[in-house]
Amino acid sequence: MVEVAFGGSAEEVSLEEVGLRYEVDGKIATITLDRPEKRNAQTFATWSALAHIGDTLPQQVRVVVIRGEGPSFSAGIDLRMFTPEGVPGQGSFAASAMLDSSTFEQRLAKAQQGFLWLRRPDIVSVAAVQGHAIGAGFQLALACDLRVLADDAKLCMKEPALGLVPDLTGTKPLVDLVGLSRAIEICLTARTVGAEEAARIGLAELVVAPGDLGQAVQDLTAALLAVDRDAATATKRLLQGASERTLEEQCVAEGQEQAVRLRALFA
């Protein structure tokens, strides 16, 4: 059970009620957005559930795969959240707008936790994207370390066209991946980026036919698991910090990480 508390009062709901499936098979955790009739649209409950999964992820898990059931990865935010009634038991954006700034920011930070944990150095997160990845769906894919796209994937940062801003941690990885100018163009036109373009500009590591998506993710996962976990964690930590360091600082960080690895291997 997870607690939903954003635009409405707190309520305990199951993952099934949220529209998520969560399975752990040894070192692999698979999270499936499971509302195909809604094209896996997300709600406050989705984000609470994702955060809960991150908080309780078994220690042995090394790879987290996020996928969508049906023809779409995620078509973004459940449109009921834009109505005065909102999603039953979860409230609406109208209710959120009535919160004072401090309360809103605290609750948004909790929602963002559902995306932030996917960047942890001790795991590698993989988004398996088919069909629509719109708004919050695009940001969920961006929250993952790697993206494998079916060739029918359609990515779009829809929030500015709705009078909103992307606020589920997607703006920084988008800029890091494609550069500031391209990120501005993608967001402020709210246009659709197809799979071929996504691969060309750095938004996807691999593009395959829709029927090959599952196997491609399975092959990638196997390759990731073939590497020593501690070395993989240290290397990801180095890579994540590289953009914030000078070359000289990065050299020092490399030496520090390597000293730990050598002691572990030969002590």
MARTORKOL-600985 format. One record per residue: y, z, x of N, C-alpha, C in turn. Coordinates in Angstrom, 2 decimals. Atoms other than C-alpha are relative to their C-alpha. Example, Ala and Ser with C-alpha at 12.3 -4.5 7.8 and 13.67 -1.06 7.14 Angstrom:
<atoms>
ATOM      n_py      n_pz      n_px     ca_py     ca_pz     ca_px      c_py      c_pz      c_px
ATOM     -1.19      0.00      0.89     -4.50      7.80     12.30      1.20      0.00      0.90
ATOM     -1.19     -0.06     -0.82     -1.06      7.14     13.67      1.09      0.73     -0.77
</atoms>
This chain:
<atoms>
ATOM      n_py      n_pz      n_px     ca_py     ca_pz     ca_px      c_py      c_pz      c_px
ATOM     -1.20      0.00      0.84      0.00      0.00      0.00      1.26      0.00      0.88
ATOM     -1.27      0.03     -0.72      3.55     -0.72      1.14      1.12      0.38     -0.95
ATOM     -1.15     -0.40      0.81      6.88      0.62     -0.06      1.05     -1.09      0.01
ATOM     -1.08      0.96      0.14      9.45     -1.84     -1.35      1.26      0.76     -0.36
ATOM     -1.26     -0.69      0.29     12.99     -0.52     -1.18      1.13     -0.80      0.64
ATOM     -1.13      0.76     -0.52     15.81     -3.02     -0.77      1.05     -0.11     -1.10
ATOM     -0.97      0.17      1.06     17.66     -4.26     -3.80     -0.27      0.86     -1.21
ATOM      0.35     -0.83      1.14     15.84     -1.96     -6.22     -0.48      1.35      0.45
ATOM      0.51     -1.31     -0.35     14.28      1.48     -6.33     -1.32     -0.13      0.73
ATOM      1.23      0.03     -0.79     11.35      2.36     -4.05     -1.22     -0.07     -0.91
ATOM      1.21      0.16      0.79      7.96      1.31     -5.34     -1.15     -0.32      0.94
ATOM      1.19      0.28     -0.80      4.45      1.30     -3.85     -0.76     -1.17     -0.61
ATOM      0.74      1.16      0.48      2.67     -2.05     -4.12     -1.04     -0.39      1.03
ATOM      1.06      0.46     -0.90     -0.44     -3.63     -2.64      0.39     -1.33      0.63
ATOM     -0.25      1.29     -0.63     -0.48     -6.59     -0.27     -0.31     -1.14     -0.96
ATOM      0.35      1.03      0.97     -2.18     -8.60     -3.01      1.13     -0.22     -1.00
ATOM     -1.13      0.11      0.93      0.69     -7.83     -5.39      1.19     -0.68      0.67
ATOM     -1.09      0.61     -0.75      3.15     -8.86     -2.69     -0.22     -1.49      0.15
ATOM      0.33      1.40     -0.25      1.33    -12.16     -2.22     -0.31     -0.27      1.45
ATOM      0.41      0.16     -1.40     -0.06    -11.61      1.27     -1.48      0.30      0.14
ATOM      1.33     -0.37     -0.45     -3.53    -11.65      2.77      0.09      0.34      1.48
ATOM     -0.07     -0.49     -1.38     -4.13     -9.81      6.02     -1.40      0.30      0.47
ATOM      1.36     -0.16     -0.51     -7.32    -10.04      8.05      0.05      0.18      1.51
ATOM      0.13     -0.22     -1.44     -8.23     -8.75     11.50     -1.43     -0.31      0.39
ATOM      1.31      0.37     -0.51    -11.13    -10.35     13.32      0.03      0.16      1.51
ATOM     -0.03     -0.29     -1.43    -11.48     -8.72     16.72      1.42      0.01      0.53
ATOM     -1.30      0.04     -0.65     -8.43     -9.70     18.78      1.01     -0.86     -0.74
ATOM     -0.86      0.91      0.75     -6.96    -12.01     16.14      0.33      0.58     -1.37
ATOM     -0.45     -0.39      1.34     -4.90    -10.99     13.11      0.58     -1.23     -0.68
ATOM     -0.52      1.13      0.76     -4.19    -13.57     10.43      0.72      0.51     -1.24
ATOM     -0.82     -0.34      1.16     -1.40    -13.12      7.90      0.21     -1.28     -0.80
ATOM     -0.12      1.18      0.85     -1.48    -15.56      5.01      0.98      0.27     -1.13
ATOM     -0.89     -0.04      1.16      1.44    -16.04      2.63     -0.77     -0.64     -1.15
ATOM      0.98      0.41      1.02     -0.57    -16.30     -0.57      0.61     -0.01     -1.40
ATOM     -0.57      0.27      1.32      1.67    -17.37     -3.45      0.16     -1.51     -0.14
ATOM     -0.13      1.46     -0.02      0.86    -21.09     -3.51      0.69     -0.56     -1.23
ATOM     -0.65      0.49      1.22      2.06    -21.43     -7.09      1.52      0.09      0.10
ATOM     -1.44     -0.13     -0.26      5.52    -20.38     -5.80      0.36     -0.60      1.36
ATOM     -0.16      0.56     -1.35      5.14    -22.33     -2.54      0.31      1.10      1.01
ATOM     -0.08     -1.15     -0.90      4.87    -18.95     -0.84      1.43      0.49      0.22
ATOM     -1.37     -0.53     -0.05      8.45    -17.95     -1.66     -0.05      1.50      0.32
ATOM     -0.04     -1.38     -0.49      9.44    -14.62     -0.13      0.94      0.87     -0.83
ATOM     -0.80     -0.99      0.71     10.86    -11.46     -1.68      0.23      1.21      0.91
ATOM     -0.17     -1.25     -0.74     12.00     -8.03     -0.53     -1.36      0.59      0.36
ATOM      1.33     -0.55     -0.24      8.36     -6.99     -0.86     -0.72     -0.70      1.14
ATOM      0.60      0.74     -1.11      7.24     -9.73      1.52      0.43      0.60      1.33
ATOM     -0.53     -0.48     -1.27      9.49     -8.39      4.25     -0.45      1.43      0.28
ATOM      0.51     -1.36     -0.18      8.47     -4.77      3.67     -1.46     -0.03      0.43
ATOM      1.42      0.09     -0.34      4.81     -5.78      3.83     -0.20     -0.50      1.42
ATOM      0.10      0.48     -1.38      5.30     -7.75      7.05      0.33      1.11      0.99
ATOM     -0.36     -1.11     -0.88      7.02     -4.75      8.62     -1.12      1.02      0.06
ATOM      1.10     -0.96      0.05      4.18     -2.49      7.49     -1.17     -0.49      0.84
ATOM      1.08      0.54     -0.81      1.62     -4.81      9.07      0.31      0.17      1.48
ATOM     -0.38     -0.18     -1.40      3.54     -4.74     12.33     -0.13      1.43      0.46
ATOM      0.07     -1.43     -0.35      3.71     -0.95     12.28     -1.43      0.49      0.16
ATOM      1.38     -0.48      0.03     -0.04     -0.61     11.72     -0.98     -0.97      0.68
ATOM      0.85      0.99     -0.65     -1.36     -3.52     13.78     -0.98      0.68      0.95
ATOM      0.97     -0.63     -0.90     -4.60     -2.47     15.51      0.28     -0.35      1.46
ATOM     -0.35      0.16     -1.40     -4.21     -2.02     19.24     -0.73     -1.16      0.67
ATOM      0.77      1.04     -0.66     -6.91     -4.56     20.09      0.50     -1.41     -0.29
ATOM     -0.48      1.33      0.38     -5.05     -7.45     18.44      0.89     -0.58      1.09
ATOM     -0.78      0.70     -1.01     -3.67     -9.96     20.92      0.74     -1.21     -0.55
ATOM     -0.62      1.20      0.58     -2.85    -12.98     18.76      0.17      0.23     -1.50
ATOM     -0.29     -0.08      1.43     -1.20    -12.97     15.34      0.33     -1.39     -0.50
ATOM     -0.22      1.32      0.61     -1.40    -16.14     13.25      0.62      0.20     -1.37
ATOM     -0.62     -0.03      1.34      0.92    -16.61     10.28     -0.13     -1.39     -0.60
ATOM      0.26      1.27      0.67      0.00    -19.33      7.81      0.36      0.13     -1.48
ATOM     -0.28      0.00      1.43      0.67    -20.32      4.22     -1.15     -0.63     -0.76
ATOM      1.03      0.56      0.87     -1.83    -20.94      1.45      0.60     -1.15     -0.81
ATOM     -0.48      1.12      0.79     -1.51    -24.28     -0.32      0.79     -1.00      0.81
ATOM     -0.67      1.11     -0.68      0.73    -27.24      0.51      1.21      0.39      0.83
ATOM     -1.21     -0.40     -0.70      3.69    -25.24      1.88     -0.23      1.26      0.83
ATOM     -0.02     -1.24     -0.79      4.17    -22.67      4.62      0.79      1.05     -0.77
ATOM     -0.82     -0.86      0.87      7.04    -21.02      2.72      1.27     -0.75     -0.37
ATOM     -1.18      0.70      0.50      9.74    -22.57      0.56      1.24      0.87      0.01
ATOM     -1.18     -0.83     -0.15     12.09    -19.69      1.36      0.02      1.18     -0.95
ATOM     -0.19     -1.18      0.84     13.48    -16.98     -0.86     -0.36     -0.32     -1.46
ATOM      0.32      0.12      1.42     12.12    -16.50     -4.38      1.31     -0.12     -0.78
ATOM     -1.26      0.28      0.70     14.84    -17.97     -6.59      0.35      1.05     -1.04
ATOM     -0.31     -1.07      0.94     14.52    -15.06     -9.01      0.93      1.03      0.61
ATOM     -0.87     -0.96     -0.66     16.36    -12.98     -6.41      1.47     -0.35     -0.16
ATOM     -1.38      0.42      0.23     19.50    -15.00     -7.23      0.44      0.25     -1.44
ATOM     -0.34     -0.27      1.40     19.36    -14.05    -10.93      0.43      1.45     -0.16
ATOM     -0.38     -1.41      0.21     20.92    -10.87    -12.35     -1.20      0.92     -0.16
ATOM      1.19     -0.84      0.21     17.45     -9.61    -13.32     -0.78      0.22      1.29
ATOM      0.71     -0.11     -1.25     15.97    -10.27     -9.91     -1.51     -0.04     -0.18
ATOM      1.46     -0.09      0.03     12.29     -9.73     -9.10     -0.37      1.36     -0.56
ATOM      0.34     -1.29      0.60     10.71     -7.00    -11.26     -0.41      1.03      1.06
ATOM      0.30     -1.08     -0.93     10.65     -3.73     -9.34      0.65     -0.13      1.36
ATOM     -0.57      0.21     -1.32     12.59     -5.20     -6.42      1.51     -0.23     -0.02
ATOM     -1.43      0.23      0.06     16.10     -5.88     -7.64      0.36     -1.43      0.32
ATOM     -0.53      1.35     -0.20     18.26     -8.88     -6.81      1.09      0.03      1.05
ATOM     -1.13      0.06     -0.91     20.95    -10.10     -4.47      1.26      0.55     -0.67
ATOM     -1.15     -0.57      0.71     23.45     -9.13     -7.16      0.05      1.51      0.17
ATOM      0.06     -1.44     -0.22     22.27     -5.53     -6.86      0.32      0.34      1.44
ATOM     -0.27     -0.24     -1.41     22.38     -5.77     -3.08      1.49     -0.09      0.30
ATOM     -1.42      0.18     -0.23     25.98     -6.95     -3.25      0.81      1.22     -0.39
ATOM     -0.70     -1.19      0.45     26.92     -3.69     -4.95     -0.16      1.17      0.97
ATOM      0.20     -1.08     -0.97     25.67     -1.58     -2.04      1.18      0.08      0.96
ATOM     -1.02     -0.09     -1.03     28.17     -0.21      0.45     -0.54     -0.63      1.29
ATOM      0.38      0.77     -1.19     28.15     -1.99      3.82     -1.05      0.71      0.84
ATOM      0.94     -0.75     -0.84     26.32      0.77      5.68     -1.40      0.00     -0.59
ATOM      1.32     -0.02      0.65     23.52      1.02      3.13     -0.64     -1.37      0.04
ATOM      0.55      1.35     -0.04     23.13     -2.74      2.94     -0.53     -0.32      1.40
ATOM      0.41      0.32     -1.37     22.96     -3.06      6.73     -1.27      0.74      0.38
ATOM      1.22     -0.76     -0.29     20.32     -0.32      6.94     -1.20     -0.65     -0.67
ATOM      1.12      0.60      0.72     18.16     -2.00      4.32     -0.32     -1.39      0.54
ATOM      0.26      1.29     -0.62     18.60     -5.42      5.88     -0.74      0.18      1.32
ATOM      0.69     -0.26     -1.28     17.55     -3.96      9.24     -1.48      0.25     -0.23
ATOM      1.42     -0.24      0.32     14.31     -2.80      7.60     -0.69     -1.31     -0.33
ATOM      0.59      1.30      0.30     13.71     -6.29      6.24     -0.20     -0.80      1.29
ATOM      0.09      0.74     -1.25     14.38     -7.76      9.68     -1.16      0.48      0.87
ATOM      1.14     -0.51     -0.76     11.67     -5.51     11.13     -1.27     -0.78     -0.31
ATOM      1.15      0.82      0.34      9.18     -7.70      9.30     -0.12     -1.24      0.86
ATOM     -0.04      1.17     -0.86     10.19    -10.51     11.67      0.04      0.38      1.49
ATOM     -0.22     -0.35     -1.40     11.15     -8.70     14.90     -1.27      0.35      0.75
ATOM      1.19     -0.46     -0.71      7.73     -7.23     15.70     -0.85     -1.15      0.51
ATOM      0.78      1.16     -0.42      6.27    -10.72     16.06      0.34     -0.43      1.42
ATOM     -0.42      0.35     -1.36      8.10    -10.96     19.41     -0.49      1.02      1.04
ATOM      0.47     -1.03     -0.93      6.37     -7.92     20.96     -0.71     -0.62      1.20
ATOM      0.64      0.58     -1.18      5.25     -8.61     24.55     -1.52      0.10      0.01
ATOM      1.45     -0.21     -0.08      1.72     -7.32     23.94     -0.80     -0.90     -0.93
ATOM      0.69      0.96      0.87      0.91    -10.01     21.35      0.65     -1.37      0.17
ATOM     -0.58      1.35      0.12      1.42    -13.75     20.98     -0.12     -0.38     -1.47
ATOM      0.00      0.36      1.41      2.42    -14.88     17.50      0.10     -1.52     -0.14
ATOM      0.10      1.44      0.20      1.63    -18.37     16.23      0.24     -0.30     -1.47
ATOM     -0.24      0.46      1.37      3.07    -20.00     13.10     -0.73     -1.32     -0.20
ATOM      0.69      1.23      0.38      0.78    -22.60     11.51      0.71     -0.56     -1.21
ATOM     -0.95      0.45      1.02      3.24    -24.64      9.48     -0.40     -1.34     -0.59
ATOM      0.20      1.24      0.72      2.46    -27.24      6.86      1.01     -0.07     -1.13
ATOM     -0.92      0.16      1.13      4.76    -28.68      4.22      1.34      0.68      0.25
ATOM     -1.34     -0.56     -0.06      7.97    -26.81      3.49      0.04      1.32      0.79
ATOM     -0.39     -1.26     -0.64      9.38    -24.15      5.81      1.52      0.08     -0.12
ATOM     -1.40      0.05      0.40     12.74    -23.57      4.18      0.61      1.40      0.10
ATOM     -0.72     -1.26     -0.02     15.29    -20.81      4.80     -0.79      1.12      0.65
ATOM      0.79     -1.12     -0.52     13.34    -17.57      5.16     -1.32     -0.47      0.58
ATOM      1.24      0.55     -0.56     10.23    -19.69      5.75      0.22     -0.56      1.39
ATOM     -0.35      0.52     -1.32     11.91    -21.48      8.66      0.23      1.16      0.96
ATOM     -0.27     -1.15     -0.87     13.09    -18.13     10.02     -1.28      0.75      0.38
ATOM      1.27     -0.62     -0.33      9.57    -16.71      9.82     -0.72     -0.79      1.08
ATOM      0.59      0.83     -1.05      8.30    -19.66     11.85      0.74      0.20      1.33
ATOM     -0.79     -0.22     -1.21     11.15    -19.12     14.33     -0.26      1.36      0.62
ATOM      0.30     -1.34     -0.52     10.18    -15.46     14.66     -1.25      0.01      0.86
ATOM      1.24      0.06     -0.77      6.84    -16.51     16.13      0.26     -0.60      1.38
ATOM     -0.13      0.52     -1.36      6.37    -17.28     19.80     -0.26     -1.49      0.06
ATOM      0.44      1.40     -0.04      4.69    -20.63     19.13     -0.10     -0.54     -1.42
ATOM      0.08      0.65      1.30      4.76    -23.13     16.28     -0.88     -1.25      0.12
ATOM      0.85      1.19      0.12      1.98    -25.61     15.47      0.29     -0.59     -1.37
ATOM     -0.43      0.62      1.25      3.13    -28.07     12.81     -0.97     -1.09     -0.43
ATOM      0.61      1.18      0.57      1.26    -30.38     10.52      1.07     -1.09     -0.07
ATOM     -1.00      1.06     -0.06      2.91    -33.78     10.53      0.76     -0.20     -1.32
ATOM     -0.77      0.03      1.25      4.08    -33.22      6.94      0.99      1.15     -0.09
ATOM     -0.89     -1.17      0.01      6.14    -30.14      7.92      1.44     -0.44     -0.18
ATOM     -1.42      0.26      0.27      9.74    -30.03      6.71      0.74      1.32      0.20
ATOM     -0.73     -1.21     -0.35     12.04    -27.44      8.28      1.46     -0.12     -0.45
ATOM     -1.38      0.05      0.49     15.41    -26.53      6.78      0.58      1.40     -0.02
ATOM     -0.72     -1.27      0.08     17.92    -23.70      7.23      0.96     -0.10     -1.18
ATOM     -0.68      0.27      1.26     19.09    -23.66      3.63      1.13      0.97     -0.32
ATOM     -0.91     -1.08      0.41     21.15    -20.45      3.55      1.47     -0.41     -0.11
ATOM     -1.41      0.36      0.15     24.62    -21.92      4.27      0.29     -0.84     -1.25
ATOM     -0.20      0.80      1.21     24.16    -24.40      1.41     -0.01      0.86     -1.26
ATOM      0.04     -0.93      1.13     23.57    -21.39     -0.87      1.13      1.02      0.06
ATOM     -1.11     -0.93     -0.16     26.72    -19.62      0.30     -0.36      1.23      0.80
ATOM      0.48     -1.14     -0.78     24.76    -17.29      2.58     -0.08     -0.36      1.47
ATOM      0.29      0.27     -1.41     24.01    -16.96      6.28     -1.45      0.34      0.27
ATOM      1.36     -0.40     -0.39     20.57    -16.85      7.92      0.06      1.41      0.59
ATOM     -0.11     -1.39     -0.45     19.96    -13.12      8.39     -1.35      0.64      0.27
ATOM      1.33     -0.54     -0.25     16.24    -12.76      9.04     -0.45     -0.36      1.42
ATOM      0.22      0.10     -1.45     16.47    -13.03     12.86     -0.15     -1.43      0.50
ATOM      0.28      1.37     -0.40     16.37    -16.84     12.94      1.06     -0.68      0.84
ATOM     -1.07      0.75     -0.67     19.74    -17.73     14.47     -0.16     -0.02      1.51
ATOM      0.13     -0.02     -1.47     19.09    -16.61     18.07     -1.13     -0.90      0.49
ATOM      1.04      0.91     -0.50     15.69    -18.32     18.51      0.33     -1.46     -0.24
ATOM     -0.38      1.38      0.24     17.10    -21.47     16.94      0.93     -0.50      1.10
ATOM     -0.92      0.38     -1.08     19.96    -21.56     19.45     -0.74     -0.07      1.34
ATOM      0.75      0.00     -1.26     17.61    -20.66     22.31     -0.87     -1.24      0.14
ATOM      0.94      1.12     -0.04     15.24    -23.49     21.38      0.70     -1.35      0.05
ATOM     -0.59      1.34      0.12     17.60    -26.36     20.54      1.42     -0.10      0.54
ATOM     -1.38      0.02     -0.47     21.01    -25.35     21.93      0.98      0.24     -1.13
ATOM     -1.00     -0.39      0.99     24.20    -24.31     20.19      0.42     -1.16     -0.89
ATOM     -0.51      1.12      0.81     25.44    -27.73     19.08     -1.02     -0.46     -1.03
ATOM      1.03      0.45      0.92     22.15    -28.81     17.54     -0.26      1.06     -1.08
ATOM      0.20     -1.07      0.98     21.72    -25.40     15.88      1.10     -0.02     -1.06
ATOM     -1.11      0.09      0.95     25.17    -25.71     14.31     -0.22     -1.16     -0.97
ATOM      0.21      1.18      0.84     24.35    -29.20     13.04     -1.12      0.22     -1.00
ATOM      1.13     -0.23      0.90     20.99    -28.15     11.58      0.37      0.98     -1.11
ATOM     -0.33     -1.03      0.99     22.39    -25.07      9.84      1.11     -0.44     -0.95
ATOM     -1.18      0.27      0.84     25.72    -26.36      8.59     -0.14     -1.27     -0.82
ATOM      0.31      1.12      0.89     24.30    -29.58      7.17     -1.14      0.36     -0.94
ATOM      1.18     -0.41      0.78     21.24    -27.75      5.77     -0.96     -1.17     -0.20
ATOM      0.86      1.16      0.13     19.32    -30.95      6.44     -1.45      0.37      0.33
ATOM      1.41     -0.20     -0.27     15.57    -31.29      6.74     -0.36     -0.60      1.35
ATOM      0.51      0.46     -1.29     13.99    -31.57     10.18     -1.49     -0.26     -0.16
ATOM      1.41      0.33      0.10     10.66    -33.38     10.13     -0.77      0.43      1.23
ATOM      0.86     -0.49     -1.08      7.71    -32.55     12.34      0.22     -0.75      1.30
ATOM     -0.17      0.79     -1.23      8.24    -35.40     14.81      1.28      0.41      0.72
ATOM     -1.25     -0.43     -0.61     11.87    -34.43     15.39     -0.12      1.42      0.52
ATOM      0.16     -1.40     -0.43     10.92    -30.74     15.57     -0.66      0.07      1.37
ATOM      0.67      0.01     -1.30      8.56    -31.49     18.45      0.94     -0.53      1.08
ATOM     -0.88      0.63     -0.98     11.15    -33.67     20.18      1.11      0.93      0.47
ATOM     -1.13     -0.85     -0.37     13.91    -31.05     20.13     -0.43      1.42      0.36
ATOM      0.47     -1.28     -0.49     11.71    -28.07     21.00     -0.34      1.03     -1.05
ATOM      0.33     -0.95      1.06     10.98    -26.48     17.62     -1.50      0.13     -0.23
ATOM      1.46     -0.05      0.19      7.24    -27.16     17.80     -0.68     -0.27      1.34
ATOM      0.79      0.23     -1.21      4.69    -26.93     20.59     -1.03     -1.11     -0.21
ATOM      1.06      0.96      0.29      2.22    -29.21     18.83      0.14     -0.49     -1.43
ATOM      0.02      0.59      1.34      2.12    -31.57     15.84     -1.34     -0.69     -0.20
ATOM      1.32      0.57      0.28     -1.19    -32.54     14.25     -0.05     -0.44     -1.46
ATOM      0.22      0.36      1.40     -2.52    -34.07     11.06     -0.28      1.26     -0.82
ATOM      0.22     -1.21      0.81     -2.62    -31.58      8.16     -1.43      0.52      0.03
ATOM      1.39     -0.43     -0.02     -6.40    -31.53      8.18     -0.46      0.59      1.31
ATOM      0.35     -0.51     -1.33     -6.41    -30.63     11.88      0.74      1.28      0.35
ATOM     -0.85     -1.14     -0.33     -3.98    -27.73     11.65     -0.81      1.24      0.34
ATOM      0.80     -1.19     -0.24     -6.58    -24.97     11.40     -0.72     -0.04      1.33
ATOM      0.72      0.12     -1.27     -8.62    -26.28     14.34      0.94      0.07      1.18
ATOM     -0.97     -0.04     -1.08     -5.52    -26.78     16.47      0.44      1.43      0.30
ATOM     -0.38     -1.40     -0.19     -4.47    -23.17     15.91     -1.17      0.78      0.61
ATOM      1.17     -0.66     -0.55     -8.01    -22.01     16.62     -0.17     -0.30      1.49
ATOM      0.11      0.37     -1.41     -8.09    -23.93     19.91      1.09      0.68      0.84
ATOM     -1.10     -0.66     -0.72     -4.68    -22.56     20.93     -0.27      1.48      0.16
ATOM      0.31     -1.43     -0.05     -5.75    -19.02     20.08     -1.05      0.28      1.06
ATOM      1.05     -0.19     -1.00     -8.89    -19.37     22.20      0.57     -0.11      1.41
ATOM     -0.61      0.14     -1.32     -6.80    -20.55     25.15      0.85      1.22      0.35
ATOM     -0.83     -1.19     -0.24     -4.40    -17.63     24.76     -0.85      1.21      0.34
ATOM      0.86     -1.16     -0.22     -7.24    -15.12     24.63     -0.77     -0.09      1.32
ATOM      0.73      0.17     -1.26     -8.78    -16.55     27.82      0.76      0.61      1.18
ATOM     -0.83     -0.56     -1.07     -5.93    -15.07     29.87     -0.04      1.52     -0.07
ATOM     -0.02     -1.46     -0.07     -5.94    -11.44     31.03      1.15      0.57     -0.83
ATOM     -1.01     -0.52      0.92     -4.09     -9.34     28.46      1.18      0.62      0.74
ATOM     -1.10     -0.67     -0.70     -2.07     -7.21     30.87      0.89     -1.01      0.72
ATOM     -0.78      1.04     -0.66     -1.01    -10.27     32.86      0.81     -0.80     -1.01
ATOM     -0.71      0.74      1.04     -0.09    -12.09     29.65      1.19      0.80     -0.51
ATOM     -1.09     -0.86      0.49      2.00     -9.13     28.44      1.14      0.05      1.00
ATOM     -1.04     -0.07     -1.03      3.84     -8.84     31.75      0.74     -1.32      0.13
ATOM     -0.63      1.31     -0.11      4.47    -12.58     31.90      0.91     -0.28     -1.18
ATOM     -0.85      0.21      1.17      5.79    -12.73     28.33      1.26      0.85      0.12
ATOM     -1.17     -0.87     -0.19      8.07     -9.79     29.12      0.99     -0.63      0.98
ATOM     -0.86      0.68     -0.97      9.41    -11.68     32.15      0.72     -1.18     -0.62
ATOM     -0.59      1.18      0.61      9.98    -14.85     30.19      1.05      0.36     -1.05
ATOM     -0.96     -0.40      1.03     11.72    -13.05     27.34      1.32      0.47      0.59
ATOM     -1.23     -0.51     -0.61     14.21    -11.45     29.70      0.71     -0.98      0.90
ATOM     -0.53      0.92     -1.00     14.83    -14.51     31.87      1.40     -0.51     -0.33
ATOM     -1.30      0.58      0.36     17.79    -15.91     29.91      1.15      0.99      0.17
ATOM     -1.03     -1.02     -0.12     19.66    -12.61     30.21      0.24      0.41      1.45
ATOM     -0.10     -0.40     -1.39     19.19    -12.30     33.99      0.50     -1.14      0.87
ATOM     -0.28      0.99     -1.03     20.58    -14.08     37.01     -1.30     -0.33      0.71
ATOM      1.19      0.36     -0.76     18.10    -15.82     39.29     -0.43      1.15      0.90
ATOM      0.32     -1.11     -0.90     18.33    -12.93     41.71     -0.62      1.17     -0.77
ATOM      0.55     -1.08      0.82     17.71    -10.38     38.95     -1.41     -0.33     -0.48
ATOM      1.33      0.41      0.44     14.75    -12.40     37.70     -1.01      0.13      1.14
ATOM      0.89     -0.15     -1.15     13.27    -12.44     41.21     -0.41      1.46      0.17
ATOM      0.31     -1.43     -0.11     13.51     -8.64     41.33     -0.98      0.41     -1.10
ATOM      0.88     -0.34      1.12     11.89     -8.36     37.88     -1.40     -0.53      0.24
ATOM      1.31      0.56     -0.32      9.07    -10.66     38.98     -0.74      0.88      1.01
ATOM      0.62     -0.85     -1.02      8.45     -8.49     42.03     -0.49      1.32     -0.57
ATOM      0.39     -1.28      0.61      8.36     -5.32     39.97     -1.25     -0.15     -0.84
ATOM      1.18      0.23      0.83      5.89     -6.75     37.49     -1.23     -0.30      0.87
ATOM      1.13      0.36     -0.84      3.72     -8.19     40.26     -0.56      1.21      0.75
ATOM      0.47     -1.21     -0.69      3.57     -4.88     42.11     -0.93      0.81     -0.90
ATOM      0.85     -0.72      0.95      2.15     -3.26     38.98     -1.34     -0.71     -0.16
ATOM      1.25      0.74      0.19     -0.39     -6.05     38.53     -0.92      0.13      1.23
ATOM      0.82     -0.10     -1.22     -1.55     -5.91     42.17     -0.65      1.37      0.12
ATOM      0.58     -1.35     -0.06     -2.00     -2.15     42.04     -1.15      0.13     -0.99
ATOM      1.06     -0.07      1.00     -4.03     -2.54     38.84     -1.24     -0.76      0.43
ATOM      1.14      0.82     -0.40     -6.23     -5.22     40.37     -0.74      0.53      1.21
ATOM      0.61     -0.33     -1.28     -6.84     -3.76     43.81      0.01      1.49      0.36
ATOM     -0.04     -1.45     -0.32     -6.21      0.00     43.63     -1.42      0.57     -0.05
</atoms>
